[in-house]
């Protein structure tokens, strides 16, 4: 990109959002206009994709509502996003989780999950959690 464009778009980037990646469970608080009124609506689900970079970056959140899969695409730097809460951190094996679209029921929202305390680096919780090497006889 040209330096002039980078300089203009740098002021419009939203730096207050937490870092999140594909596979994380998030709650997106977005502004919704209904007539003259404006309110905040929460859309929670799993991030299945992140695309673009800079001012053009967007992410897709998928959730199951009344047995039907619902996806919504949010621009990362949109002024309509109030905040993003990261519920759970995961370890996805892919850059995009489009395979979740084919799954039904509980399997539709299952991704390898790390506990949030372990992800934050709390050694006490990480030591207490059973690892893959511990087996019962």
LOMINU-888593 format. One record per atom (N, C-alpha, C): residue number from 1; residue in one letter; x, y, z. Coordinates in steps of 0.2 Angstrom, whole numbers, plus 5000, padded with zeros to 4 digits. Example, Ala and Ser with C-alpha at 12.3 -4.5 7.8 and 13.67 -1.06 7.14 Angstrom:
residues 2
@seq=1 | type=a | px=5066 | py=4972 | pz=5039 $
@seq=1 | type=a | px=5062 | py=4978 | pz=5039 $
@seq=1 | type=a | px=5066 | py=4984 | pz=5039 $
@seq=2 | type=s | px=5064 | py=4989 | pz=5035 $
@seq=2 | type=s | px=5068 | py=4995 | pz=5036 $
@seq=2 | type=s | px=5064 | py=5000 | pz=5039 $
END
This chain:
residues 137
@seq=1 | type=x | px=5004 | py=4994 | pz=5000 $
@seq=1 | type=x | px=5000 | py=5000 | pz=5000 $
@seq=1 | type=x | px=5004 | py=5006 | pz=5000 $
@seq=2 | type=x | px=5002 | py=5012 | pz=4997 $
@seq=2 | type=x | px=5005 | py=5018 | pz=4997 $
@seq=2 | type=x | px=5006 | py=5021 | pz=5004 $
@seq=3 | type=x | px=5011 | py=5024 | pz=5005 $
@seq=3 | type=x | px=5012 | py=5027 | pz=5012 $
@seq=3 | type=x | px=5007 | py=5032 | pz=5014 $
@seq=4 | type=x | px=5004 | py=5036 | pz=5009 $
@seq=4 | type=x | px=4999 | py=5041 | pz=5010 $
@seq=4 | type=x | px=4992 | py=5037 | pz=5013 $
@seq=5 | type=x | px=4991 | py=5032 | pz=5009 $
@seq=5 | type=x | px=4985 | py=5028 | pz=5011 $
@seq=5 | type=x | px=4986 | py=5025 | pz=5018 $
@seq=6 | type=x | px=4992 | py=5022 | pz=5020 $
@seq=6 | type=x | px=4993 | py=5019 | pz=5026 $
@seq=6 | type=x | px=4992 | py=5024 | pz=5032 $
@seq=7 | type=x | px=4995 | py=5030 | pz=5030 $
@seq=7 | type=x | px=4994 | py=5036 | pz=5035 $
@seq=7 | type=x | px=4987 | py=5038 | pz=5037 $
@seq=8 | type=x | px=4983 | py=5038 | pz=5032 $
@seq=8 | type=x | px=4976 | py=5040 | pz=5033 $
@seq=8 | type=x | px=4972 | py=5034 | pz=5036 $
@seq=9 | type=x | px=4973 | py=5028 | pz=5034 $
@seq=9 | type=x | px=4970 | py=5023 | pz=5038 $
@seq=9 | type=x | px=4972 | py=5021 | pz=5045 $
@seq=10 | type=x | px=4978 | py=5023 | pz=5046 $
@seq=10 | type=x | px=4981 | py=5021 | pz=5053 $
@seq=10 | type=x | px=4977 | py=5025 | pz=5058 $
@seq=11 | type=x | px=4974 | py=5031 | pz=5057 $
@seq=11 | type=x | px=4970 | py=5034 | pz=5062 $
@seq=11 | type=x | px=4963 | py=5031 | pz=5063 $
@seq=12 | type=x | px=4961 | py=5027 | pz=5058 $
@seq=12 | type=x | px=4954 | py=5024 | pz=5059 $
@seq=12 | type=x | px=4954 | py=5017 | pz=5061 $
@seq=13 | type=x | px=4960 | py=5014 | pz=5063 $
@seq=13 | type=x | px=4961 | py=5007 | pz=5066 $
@seq=13 | type=x | px=4958 | py=5007 | pz=5073 $
@seq=14 | type=x | px=4955 | py=5002 | pz=5075 $
@seq=14 | type=x | px=4952 | py=5001 | pz=5082 $
@seq=14 | type=x | px=4957 | py=4997 | pz=5086 $
@seq=15 | type=x | px=4961 | py=5001 | pz=5090 $
@seq=15 | type=x | px=4966 | py=4998 | pz=5094 $
@seq=15 | type=x | px=4964 | py=4995 | pz=5101 $
@seq=16 | type=x | px=4957 | py=4996 | pz=5102 $
@seq=16 | type=x | px=4955 | py=4995 | pz=5109 $
@seq=16 | type=x | px=4952 | py=4987 | pz=5109 $
@seq=17 | type=x | px=4952 | py=4984 | pz=5104 $
@seq=17 | type=x | px=4949 | py=4977 | pz=5104 $
@seq=17 | type=x | px=4954 | py=4972 | pz=5106 $
@seq=18 | type=x | px=4952 | py=4967 | pz=5110 $
@seq=18 | type=x | px=4957 | py=4962 | pz=5112 $
@seq=18 | type=x | px=4959 | py=4957 | pz=5106 $
@seq=19 | type=x | px=4965 | py=4954 | pz=5107 $
@seq=19 | type=x | px=4967 | py=4949 | pz=5102 $
@seq=19 | type=x | px=4963 | py=4943 | pz=5102 $
@seq=20 | type=x | px=4961 | py=4941 | pz=5097 $
@seq=20 | type=x | px=4957 | py=4934 | pz=5096 $
@seq=20 | type=x | px=4959 | py=4931 | pz=5090 $
@seq=21 | type=x | px=4958 | py=4925 | pz=5089 $
@seq=21 | type=x | px=4960 | py=4921 | pz=5083 $
@seq=21 | type=x | px=4954 | py=4916 | pz=5081 $
@seq=22 | type=x | px=4956 | py=4913 | pz=5075 $
@seq=22 | type=x | px=4951 | py=4908 | pz=5073 $
@seq=22 | type=x | px=4950 | py=4902 | pz=5078 $
@seq=23 | type=x | px=4944 | py=4901 | pz=5080 $
@seq=23 | type=x | px=4942 | py=4895 | pz=5084 $
@seq=23 | type=x | px=4941 | py=4898 | pz=5091 $
@seq=24 | type=x | px=4942 | py=4904 | pz=5093 $
@seq=24 | type=x | px=4940 | py=4907 | pz=5099 $
@seq=24 | type=x | px=4933 | py=4908 | pz=5100 $
@seq=25 | type=x | px=4930 | py=4907 | pz=5106 $
@seq=25 | type=x | px=4923 | py=4909 | pz=5107 $
@seq=25 | type=x | px=4923 | py=4916 | pz=5109 $
@seq=26 | type=x | px=4919 | py=4920 | pz=5105 $
@seq=26 | type=x | px=4918 | py=4927 | pz=5107 $
@seq=26 | type=x | px=4911 | py=4929 | pz=5107 $
@seq=27 | type=x | px=4910 | py=4935 | pz=5111 $
@seq=27 | type=x | px=4904 | py=4939 | pz=5111 $
@seq=27 | type=x | px=4905 | py=4946 | pz=5108 $
@seq=28 | type=x | px=4902 | py=4947 | pz=5102 $
@seq=28 | type=x | px=4903 | py=4954 | pz=5099 $
@seq=28 | type=x | px=4897 | py=4958 | pz=5101 $
@seq=29 | type=x | px=4898 | py=4964 | pz=5104 $
@seq=29 | type=x | px=4893 | py=4969 | pz=5106 $
@seq=29 | type=x | px=4893 | py=4974 | pz=5100 $
@seq=30 | type=x | px=4888 | py=4974 | pz=5096 $
@seq=30 | type=x | px=4887 | py=4978 | pz=5090 $
@seq=30 | type=x | px=4881 | py=4983 | pz=5091 $
@seq=31 | type=x | px=4882 | py=4989 | pz=5088 $
@seq=31 | type=x | px=4877 | py=4994 | pz=5088 $
@seq=31 | type=x | px=4872 | py=4992 | pz=5083 $
@seq=32 | type=x | px=4865 | py=4992 | pz=5084 $
@seq=32 | type=x | px=4860 | py=4991 | pz=5080 $
@seq=32 | type=x | px=4855 | py=4997 | pz=5080 $
@seq=33 | type=x | px=4854 | py=4999 | pz=5074 $
@seq=33 | type=x | px=4849 | py=5005 | pz=5073 $
@seq=33 | type=x | px=4842 | py=5002 | pz=5071 $
@seq=34 | type=x | px=4837 | py=5004 | pz=5075 $
@seq=34 | type=x | px=4830 | py=5002 | pz=5073 $
@seq=34 | type=x | px=4826 | py=5009 | pz=5073 $
@seq=35 | type=x | px=4825 | py=5011 | pz=5067 $
@seq=35 | type=x | px=4821 | py=5018 | pz=5067 $
@seq=35 | type=x | px=4826 | py=5023 | pz=5069 $
@seq=36 | type=x | px=4823 | py=5027 | pz=5074 $
@seq=36 | type=x | px=4827 | py=5032 | pz=5078 $
@seq=36 | type=x | px=4831 | py=5030 | pz=5083 $
@seq=37 | type=x | px=4830 | py=5024 | pz=5086 $
@seq=37 | type=x | px=4833 | py=5021 | pz=5092 $
@seq=37 | type=x | px=4840 | py=5017 | pz=5090 $
@seq=38 | type=x | px=4844 | py=5017 | pz=5094 $
@seq=38 | type=x | px=4850 | py=5014 | pz=5094 $
@seq=38 | type=x | px=4852 | py=5010 | pz=5100 $
@seq=39 | type=x | px=4853 | py=5003 | pz=5099 $
@seq=39 | type=x | px=4854 | py=4999 | pz=5105 $
@seq=39 | type=x | px=4860 | py=4994 | pz=5103 $
@seq=40 | type=x | px=4863 | py=4991 | pz=5108 $
@seq=40 | type=x | px=4868 | py=4986 | pz=5108 $
@seq=40 | type=x | px=4866 | py=4979 | pz=5108 $
@seq=41 | type=x | px=4867 | py=4975 | pz=5103 $
@seq=41 | type=x | px=4865 | py=4968 | pz=5102 $
@seq=41 | type=x | px=4871 | py=4964 | pz=5103 $
@seq=42 | type=x | px=4871 | py=4959 | pz=5107 $
@seq=42 | type=x | px=4876 | py=4954 | pz=5108 $
@seq=42 | type=x | px=4876 | py=4948 | pz=5103 $
@seq=43 | type=x | px=4881 | py=4946 | pz=5099 $
@seq=43 | type=x | px=4881 | py=4940 | pz=5095 $
@seq=43 | type=x | px=4887 | py=4936 | pz=5097 $
@seq=44 | type=x | px=4885 | py=4930 | pz=5100 $
@seq=44 | type=x | px=4890 | py=4926 | pz=5103 $
@seq=44 | type=x | px=4891 | py=4920 | pz=5098 $
@seq=45 | type=x | px=4897 | py=4917 | pz=5098 $
@seq=45 | type=x | px=4899 | py=4911 | pz=5094 $
@seq=45 | type=x | px=4906 | py=4910 | pz=5093 $
@seq=46 | type=x | px=4908 | py=4906 | pz=5088 $
@seq=46 | type=x | px=4915 | py=4904 | pz=5087 $
@seq=46 | type=x | px=4917 | py=4908 | pz=5081 $
@seq=47 | type=x | px=4923 | py=4910 | pz=5081 $
@seq=47 | type=x | px=4926 | py=4914 | pz=5075 $
@seq=47 | type=x | px=4928 | py=4908 | pz=5071 $
@seq=48 | type=x | px=4925 | py=4908 | pz=5064 $
@seq=48 | type=x | px=4927 | py=4903 | pz=5060 $
@seq=48 | type=x | px=4932 | py=4906 | pz=5054 $
@seq=49 | type=x | px=4933 | py=4912 | pz=5054 $
@seq=49 | type=x | px=4937 | py=4915 | pz=5049 $
@seq=49 | type=x | px=4939 | py=4922 | pz=5050 $
@seq=50 | type=x | px=4945 | py=4924 | pz=5048 $
@seq=50 | type=x | px=4948 | py=4931 | pz=5048 $
@seq=50 | type=x | px=4951 | py=4932 | pz=5041 $
@seq=51 | type=x | px=4949 | py=4938 | pz=5038 $
@seq=51 | type=x | px=4951 | py=4939 | pz=5032 $
@seq=51 | type=x | px=4953 | py=4946 | pz=5031 $
@seq=52 | type=x | px=4958 | py=4948 | pz=5027 $
@seq=52 | type=x | px=4960 | py=4954 | pz=5025 $
@seq=52 | type=x | px=4965 | py=4957 | pz=5030 $
@seq=53 | type=x | px=4967 | py=4963 | pz=5030 $
@seq=53 | type=x | px=4972 | py=4966 | pz=5034 $
@seq=53 | type=x | px=4971 | py=4973 | pz=5034 $
@seq=54 | type=x | px=4974 | py=4976 | pz=5039 $
@seq=54 | type=x | px=4973 | py=4984 | pz=5040 $
@seq=54 | type=x | px=4966 | py=4986 | pz=5041 $
@seq=55 | type=x | px=4964 | py=4991 | pz=5038 $
@seq=55 | type=x | px=4957 | py=4994 | pz=5038 $
@seq=55 | type=x | px=4952 | py=4989 | pz=5035 $
@seq=56 | type=x | px=4954 | py=4985 | pz=5031 $
@seq=56 | type=x | px=4949 | py=4980 | pz=5028 $
@seq=56 | type=x | px=4948 | py=4973 | pz=5031 $
@seq=57 | type=x | px=4951 | py=4972 | pz=5037 $
@seq=57 | type=x | px=4951 | py=4966 | pz=5040 $
@seq=57 | type=x | px=4943 | py=4965 | pz=5043 $
@seq=58 | type=x | px=4941 | py=4958 | pz=5042 $
@seq=58 | type=x | px=4935 | py=4956 | pz=5044 $
@seq=58 | type=x | px=4935 | py=4949 | pz=5047 $
@seq=59 | type=x | px=4930 | py=4947 | pz=5051 $
@seq=59 | type=x | px=4930 | py=4941 | pz=5054 $
@seq=59 | type=x | px=4923 | py=4938 | pz=5054 $
@seq=60 | type=x | px=4922 | py=4932 | pz=5054 $
@seq=60 | type=x | px=4916 | py=4928 | pz=5053 $
@seq=60 | type=x | px=4914 | py=4925 | pz=5060 $
@seq=61 | type=x | px=4908 | py=4926 | pz=5063 $
@seq=61 | type=x | px=4907 | py=4922 | pz=5069 $
@seq=61 | type=x | px=4901 | py=4918 | pz=5067 $
@seq=62 | type=x | px=4901 | py=4912 | pz=5070 $
@seq=62 | type=x | px=4895 | py=4907 | pz=5069 $
@seq=62 | type=x | px=4893 | py=4904 | pz=5075 $
@seq=63 | type=x | px=4886 | py=4904 | pz=5075 $
@seq=63 | type=x | px=4883 | py=4901 | pz=5081 $
@seq=63 | type=x | px=4877 | py=4897 | pz=5079 $
@seq=64 | type=x | px=4874 | py=4893 | pz=5083 $
@seq=64 | type=x | px=4868 | py=4889 | pz=5082 $
@seq=64 | type=x | px=4862 | py=4892 | pz=5086 $
@seq=65 | type=x | px=4857 | py=4894 | pz=5082 $
@seq=65 | type=x | px=4852 | py=4897 | pz=5085 $
@seq=65 | type=x | px=4845 | py=4893 | pz=5083 $
@seq=66 | type=x | px=4842 | py=4890 | pz=5088 $
@seq=66 | type=x | px=4836 | py=4886 | pz=5087 $
@seq=66 | type=x | px=4837 | py=4881 | pz=5082 $
@seq=67 | type=x | px=4843 | py=4878 | pz=5082 $
@seq=67 | type=x | px=4844 | py=4872 | pz=5078 $
@seq=67 | type=x | px=4847 | py=4874 | pz=5071 $
@seq=68 | type=x | px=4847 | py=4881 | pz=5070 $
@seq=68 | type=x | px=4850 | py=4883 | pz=5063 $
@seq=68 | type=x | px=4856 | py=4887 | pz=5064 $
@seq=69 | type=x | px=4861 | py=4885 | pz=5060 $
@seq=69 | type=x | px=4867 | py=4889 | pz=5060 $
@seq=69 | type=x | px=4867 | py=4896 | pz=5057 $
@seq=70 | type=x | px=4869 | py=4901 | pz=5061 $
@seq=70 | type=x | px=4869 | py=4908 | pz=5059 $
@seq=70 | type=x | px=4876 | py=4910 | pz=5059 $
@seq=71 | type=x | px=4878 | py=4914 | pz=5053 $
@seq=71 | type=x | px=4884 | py=4917 | pz=5053 $
@seq=71 | type=x | px=4884 | py=4924 | pz=5052 $
@seq=72 | type=x | px=4888 | py=4928 | pz=5054 $
@seq=72 | type=x | px=4888 | py=4935 | pz=5053 $
@seq=72 | type=x | px=4895 | py=4937 | pz=5053 $
@seq=73 | type=x | px=4896 | py=4942 | pz=5048 $
@seq=73 | type=x | px=4903 | py=4944 | pz=5046 $
@seq=73 | type=x | px=4903 | py=4952 | pz=5049 $
@seq=74 | type=x | px=4909 | py=4953 | pz=5053 $
@seq=74 | type=x | px=4910 | py=4959 | pz=5056 $
@seq=74 | type=x | px=4916 | py=4962 | pz=5053 $
@seq=75 | type=x | px=4916 | py=4969 | pz=5051 $
@seq=75 | type=x | px=4923 | py=4972 | pz=5050 $
@seq=75 | type=x | px=4926 | py=4973 | pz=5057 $
@seq=76 | type=x | px=4933 | py=4972 | pz=5057 $
@seq=76 | type=x | px=4936 | py=4972 | pz=5064 $
@seq=76 | type=x | px=4936 | py=4980 | pz=5066 $
@seq=77 | type=x | px=4937 | py=4984 | pz=5061 $
@seq=77 | type=x | px=4938 | py=4991 | pz=5063 $
@seq=77 | type=x | px=4932 | py=4995 | pz=5062 $
@seq=78 | type=x | px=4926 | py=4992 | pz=5063 $
@seq=78 | type=x | px=4920 | py=4996 | pz=5062 $
@seq=78 | type=x | px=4918 | py=5000 | pz=5068 $
@seq=79 | type=x | px=4915 | py=5006 | pz=5067 $
@seq=79 | type=x | px=4913 | py=5010 | pz=5073 $
@seq=79 | type=x | px=4907 | py=5007 | pz=5076 $
@seq=80 | type=x | px=4904 | py=5002 | pz=5073 $
@seq=80 | type=x | px=4898 | py=4999 | pz=5076 $
@seq=80 | type=x | px=4899 | py=4994 | pz=5081 $
@seq=81 | type=x | px=4905 | py=4992 | pz=5081 $
@seq=81 | type=x | px=4907 | py=4987 | pz=5086 $
@seq=81 | type=x | px=4909 | py=4990 | pz=5093 $
@seq=82 | type=x | px=4905 | py=4989 | pz=5098 $
@seq=82 | type=x | px=4907 | py=4992 | pz=5104 $
@seq=82 | type=x | px=4912 | py=4989 | pz=5108 $
@seq=83 | type=x | px=4912 | py=4982 | pz=5108 $
@seq=83 | type=x | px=4917 | py=4978 | pz=5112 $
@seq=83 | type=x | px=4917 | py=4971 | pz=5109 $
@seq=84 | type=x | px=4922 | py=4967 | pz=5110 $
@seq=84 | type=x | px=4923 | py=4960 | pz=5109 $
@seq=84 | type=x | px=4925 | py=4957 | pz=5115 $
@seq=85 | type=x | px=4921 | py=4952 | pz=5118 $
@seq=85 | type=x | px=4924 | py=4948 | pz=5124 $
@seq=85 | type=x | px=4926 | py=4941 | pz=5121 $
@seq=86 | type=x | px=4931 | py=4939 | pz=5124 $
@seq=86 | type=x | px=4934 | py=4932 | pz=5122 $
@seq=86 | type=x | px=4932 | py=4927 | pz=5128 $
@seq=87 | type=x | px=4927 | py=4923 | pz=5126 $
@seq=87 | type=x | px=4925 | py=4918 | pz=5131 $
@seq=87 | type=x | px=4929 | py=4912 | pz=5132 $
@seq=88 | type=x | px=4932 | py=4909 | pz=5127 $
@seq=88 | type=x | px=4936 | py=4904 | pz=5127 $
@seq=88 | type=x | px=4941 | py=4904 | pz=5122 $
@seq=89 | type=x | px=4947 | py=4901 | pz=5123 $
@seq=89 | type=x | px=4953 | py=4901 | pz=5119 $
@seq=89 | type=x | px=4954 | py=4894 | pz=5116 $
@seq=90 | type=x | px=4955 | py=4893 | pz=5110 $
@seq=90 | type=x | px=4956 | py=4887 | pz=5107 $
@seq=90 | type=x | px=4963 | py=4886 | pz=5103 $
@seq=91 | type=x | px=4964 | py=4880 | pz=5101 $
@seq=91 | type=x | px=4970 | py=4878 | pz=5097 $
@seq=91 | type=x | px=4967 | py=4875 | pz=5091 $
@seq=92 | type=x | px=4965 | py=4879 | pz=5086 $
@seq=92 | type=x | px=4963 | py=4876 | pz=5080 $
@seq=92 | type=x | px=4969 | py=4874 | pz=5076 $
@seq=93 | type=x | px=4968 | py=4869 | pz=5071 $
@seq=93 | type=x | px=4973 | py=4866 | pz=5067 $
@seq=93 | type=x | px=4972 | py=4869 | pz=5060 $
@seq=94 | type=x | px=4968 | py=4874 | pz=5059 $
@seq=94 | type=x | px=4967 | py=4876 | pz=5052 $
@seq=94 | type=x | px=4966 | py=4884 | pz=5053 $
@seq=95 | type=x | px=4967 | py=4887 | pz=5047 $
@seq=95 | type=x | px=4966 | py=4895 | pz=5047 $
@seq=95 | type=x | px=4959 | py=4897 | pz=5047 $
@seq=96 | type=x | px=4955 | py=4892 | pz=5044 $
@seq=96 | type=x | px=4948 | py=4894 | pz=5043 $
@seq=96 | type=x | px=4944 | py=4887 | pz=5045 $
@seq=97 | type=x | px=4939 | py=4888 | pz=5049 $
@seq=97 | type=x | px=4935 | py=4882 | pz=5051 $
@seq=97 | type=x | px=4928 | py=4881 | pz=5048 $
@seq=98 | type=x | px=4929 | py=4881 | pz=5041 $
@seq=98 | type=x | px=4923 | py=4880 | pz=5037 $
@seq=98 | type=x | px=4920 | py=4873 | pz=5038 $
@seq=99 | type=x | px=4923 | py=4869 | pz=5040 $
@seq=99 | type=x | px=4921 | py=4862 | pz=5041 $
@seq=99 | type=x | px=4916 | py=4862 | pz=5047 $
@seq=100 | type=x | px=4915 | py=4867 | pz=5051 $
@seq=100 | type=x | px=4910 | py=4867 | pz=5056 $
@seq=100 | type=x | px=4903 | py=4868 | pz=5053 $
@seq=101 | type=x | px=4903 | py=4870 | pz=5047 $
@seq=101 | type=x | px=4896 | py=4871 | pz=5044 $
@seq=101 | type=x | px=4893 | py=4864 | pz=5042 $
@seq=102 | type=x | px=4896 | py=4859 | pz=5041 $
@seq=102 | type=x | px=4894 | py=4853 | pz=5040 $
@seq=102 | type=x | px=4892 | py=4849 | pz=5046 $
@seq=103 | type=x | px=4894 | py=4851 | pz=5052 $
@seq=103 | type=x | px=4892 | py=4847 | pz=5058 $
@seq=103 | type=x | px=4885 | py=4849 | pz=5061 $
@seq=104 | type=x | px=4883 | py=4844 | pz=5065 $
@seq=104 | type=x | px=4876 | py=4845 | pz=5068 $
@seq=104 | type=x | px=4876 | py=4844 | pz=5075 $
@seq=105 | type=x | px=4872 | py=4847 | pz=5079 $
@seq=105 | type=x | px=4872 | py=4846 | pz=5086 $
@seq=105 | type=x | px=4878 | py=4849 | pz=5090 $
@seq=106 | type=x | px=4880 | py=4845 | pz=5095 $
@seq=106 | type=x | px=4886 | py=4848 | pz=5099 $
@seq=106 | type=x | px=4892 | py=4848 | pz=5095 $
@seq=107 | type=x | px=4893 | py=4844 | pz=5091 $
@seq=107 | type=x | px=4899 | py=4843 | pz=5087 $
@seq=107 | type=x | px=4900 | py=4850 | pz=5083 $
@seq=108 | type=x | px=4895 | py=4853 | pz=5081 $
@seq=108 | type=x | px=4895 | py=4860 | pz=5077 $
@seq=108 | type=x | px=4899 | py=4865 | pz=5081 $
@seq=109 | type=x | px=4899 | py=4865 | pz=5088 $
@seq=109 | type=x | px=4903 | py=4870 | pz=5091 $
@seq=109 | type=x | px=4909 | py=4868 | pz=5095 $
@seq=110 | type=x | px=4911 | py=4861 | pz=5093 $
@seq=110 | type=x | px=4917 | py=4859 | pz=5097 $
@seq=110 | type=x | px=4923 | py=4860 | pz=5093 $
@seq=111 | type=x | px=4928 | py=4863 | pz=5096 $
@seq=111 | type=x | px=4934 | py=4864 | pz=5094 $
@seq=111 | type=x | px=4939 | py=4863 | pz=5100 $
@seq=112 | type=x | px=4945 | py=4861 | pz=5098 $
@seq=112 | type=x | px=4950 | py=4859 | pz=5104 $
@seq=112 | type=x | px=4950 | py=4866 | pz=5108 $
@seq=113 | type=x | px=4949 | py=4865 | pz=5114 $
@seq=113 | type=x | px=4948 | py=4871 | pz=5119 $
@seq=113 | type=x | px=4954 | py=4871 | pz=5124 $
@seq=114 | type=x | px=4957 | py=4876 | pz=5125 $
@seq=114 | type=x | px=4961 | py=4877 | pz=5131 $
@seq=114 | type=x | px=4958 | py=4881 | pz=5136 $
@seq=115 | type=x | px=4958 | py=4880 | pz=5142 $
@seq=115 | type=x | px=4955 | py=4884 | pz=5147 $
@seq=115 | type=x | px=4958 | py=4891 | pz=5147 $
@seq=116 | type=x | px=4954 | py=4896 | pz=5148 $
@seq=116 | type=x | px=4956 | py=4903 | pz=5148 $
@seq=116 | type=x | px=4961 | py=4904 | pz=5153 $
@seq=117 | type=x | px=4961 | py=4901 | pz=5159 $
@seq=117 | type=x | px=4966 | py=4902 | pz=5164 $
@seq=117 | type=x | px=4973 | py=4900 | pz=5162 $
@seq=118 | type=x | px=4973 | py=4894 | pz=5158 $
@seq=118 | type=x | px=4979 | py=4891 | pz=5155 $
@seq=118 | type=x | px=4982 | py=4896 | pz=5150 $
@seq=119 | type=x | px=4977 | py=4898 | pz=5146 $
@seq=119 | type=x | px=4979 | py=4903 | pz=5141 $
@seq=119 | type=x | px=4982 | py=4909 | pz=5143 $
@seq=120 | type=x | px=4980 | py=4911 | pz=5149 $
@seq=120 | type=x | px=4982 | py=4918 | pz=5152 $
@seq=120 | type=x | px=4989 | py=4916 | pz=5155 $
@seq=121 | type=x | px=4991 | py=4910 | pz=5156 $
@seq=121 | type=x | px=4998 | py=4909 | pz=5159 $
@seq=121 | type=x | px=4998 | py=4908 | pz=5166 $
@seq=122 | type=x | px=4992 | py=4906 | pz=5169 $
@seq=122 | type=x | px=4992 | py=4904 | pz=5176 $
@seq=122 | type=x | px=4995 | py=4897 | pz=5177 $
@seq=123 | type=x | px=5001 | py=4897 | pz=5180 $
@seq=123 | type=x | px=5004 | py=4891 | pz=5181 $
@seq=123 | type=x | px=5001 | py=4886 | pz=5186 $
@seq=124 | type=x | px=4997 | py=4889 | pz=5191 $
@seq=124 | type=x | px=4993 | py=4884 | pz=5196 $
@seq=124 | type=x | px=4988 | py=4880 | pz=5193 $
@seq=125 | type=x | px=4984 | py=4884 | pz=5188 $
@seq=125 | type=x | px=4979 | py=4880 | pz=5185 $
@seq=125 | type=x | px=4982 | py=4875 | pz=5180 $
@seq=126 | type=x | px=4987 | py=4877 | pz=5176 $
@seq=126 | type=x | px=4990 | py=4873 | pz=5171 $
@seq=126 | type=x | px=4993 | py=4866 | pz=5174 $
@seq=127 | type=x | px=4995 | py=4867 | pz=5180 $
@seq=127 | type=x | px=4998 | py=4861 | pz=5184 $
@seq=127 | type=x | px=4993 | py=4857 | pz=5187 $
@seq=128 | type=x | px=4987 | py=4859 | pz=5189 $
@seq=128 | type=x | px=4982 | py=4855 | pz=5191 $
@seq=128 | type=x | px=4978 | py=4852 | pz=5186 $
@seq=129 | type=x | px=4978 | py=4855 | pz=5180 $
@seq=129 | type=x | px=4974 | py=4851 | pz=5175 $
@seq=129 | type=x | px=4977 | py=4845 | pz=5172 $
@seq=130 | type=x | px=4973 | py=4840 | pz=5171 $
@seq=130 | type=x | px=4976 | py=4833 | pz=5169 $
@seq=130 | type=x | px=4979 | py=4834 | pz=5162 $
@seq=131 | type=x | px=4984 | py=4832 | pz=5160 $
@seq=131 | type=x | px=4987 | py=4832 | pz=5154 $
@seq=131 | type=x | px=4986 | py=4826 | pz=5150 $
@seq=132 | type=x | px=4988 | py=4825 | pz=5144 $
@seq=132 | type=x | px=4987 | py=4819 | pz=5140 $
@seq=132 | type=x | px=4991 | py=4814 | pz=5142 $
@seq=133 | type=x | px=4997 | py=4815 | pz=5146 $
@seq=133 | type=x | px=5001 | py=4809 | pz=5148 $
@seq=133 | type=x | px=4998 | py=4806 | pz=5154 $
@seq=134 | type=x | px=4994 | py=4809 | pz=5157 $
@seq=134 | type=x | px=4991 | py=4805 | pz=5163 $
@seq=134 | type=x | px=4985 | py=4801 | pz=5161 $
@seq=135 | type=x | px=4986 | py=4794 | pz=5163 $
@seq=135 | type=x | px=4981 | py=4789 | pz=5161 $
@seq=135 | type=x | px=4979 | py=4786 | pz=5167 $
@seq=136 | type=x | px=4973 | py=4783 | pz=5167 $
@seq=136 | type=x | px=4970 | py=4779 | pz=5173 $
@seq=136 | type=x | px=4971 | py=4772 | pz=5172 $
@seq=137 | type=x | px=4972 | py=4768 | pz=5177 $
@seq=137 | type=x | px=4973 | py=4761 | pz=5176 $
@seq=137 | type=x | px=4967 | py=4757 | pz=5177 $
END
